[in-house]
Amino acid sequence: MNIKNGFTYFVRIVIPVICLFLAVWGYVLFERTLVKWWIPVASAIFLAVFIMPLLLPVSRKITTIDNYWLNSMCSLIMAGTLAYFTLLGINYWLADARTEHEIKGTVIEKIATEQRRYRRVGRGRMVPTGERYYNYYIVVEFEGDHVKKMPVNAKAYSRIRTGSVRTYHQQKGLFGFYVIK
């Protein structure tokens, strides 16, 4: 195996991992942004359609397949995840601190999900240990029909009541989407 093939194999593994990482990080930023779900997705698709022709030659070299549709889909996925993360990231990290104000949200639901711990007993074999732990979430409704599911710790979960009002700090992002800081 020569160096060029080794680099190509390396890039074939790294690019999907980076795309997955950017998509997950974009979702984490979406959880902190008060915006309808389809707005950043539609914006990312719109940007990806314009970025895709620039990435087509790169995707041809990475996949080494001459199929236009497969390369177009690879380019669209790469450009879409990059655009989604970039849009929400720039909006969040370049939020105007001068616009910070308090916003009140009403708790409309409390959710506790039960999880079980597992231990490894052999190659690829996992068995439950019998221990259980809980993840706690509250669903908060803000003004303007924005509903967010937010994680909380056990102490806060036990103190919060459905229908109670919570205060959050909000800033206006660079693209006009409000972010919870």
Order of alpha helices (4+ residues) and beta strands (2+ residues): alpha-beta-alpha-alpha-beta-beta-beta-alpha-beta-beta
